[in-house]
Amino acid sequence: MAIEEASTVEMSNPDGFSGKRDAKELDKFLWHMKFADMEKGICIIEMWEDFKREIKRQFYLEDVAYLARKNMRHLMHISSIRDYVKEFSSLMLEIPNMTEEELLCNFMDNLQGWAE
């Protein structure tokens, strides 16, 4: 009588996500996961928006959009334009329902006069 051993499948952890609560990092991670699975033929994602929403619900703070809007309102162009754009872009990704006009207005209002 032969005893069959249950086979185990080892799953590798996805590269690139540190667990940090950062909208840009999470979006980048989700994008890579989506396309890696599709290229391998493992998963054809039909409800990607639902998956993203669930991941964000688990990893984002509940009031992340409110805090991002508040931080954007107080963000000032003090040092380099590159630093300002980087910080603004990071905040922008955390506010899903802000219009292009609002974004442009916020961006321009906080620039130093010489940079406008």
TAKA-V134599 format. One line per field, one symbol per residue. phi: phi as a letter, one per 40 degrees, with the letter a starting at -180 (. if undefined). psi: psi as a letter, one per 30 degrees, with the letter a starting at -180 (. if undefined). burial: # if it has 9 or more other C-alpha atoms within 8 Angstrom, else .. A space follows every 50 residues. Layout:
phi=???
psi=???
burial=???
This chain:
phi=.cbccccbbcbccccgbcgccbdccccccccccdccccccgcabcbbccc ccccccccbcccbccccccccccccbcbbccdcccccccccdccbcbccd cccccccccbccdccc
psi=jkkkkkkkkkkkkklfkffkikeeeeeeeeeeeeeeeeefgekjjfheee eeeeeeeefkleheeeeeeeeeefkkjecleeeeeeeeeeeeffjfgkle eeeeeeeefglleff.
burial=................#...#.#.##..##..##..##............ .#...##..#...##..##.##....#......#...#.######..... ..#..##..###....
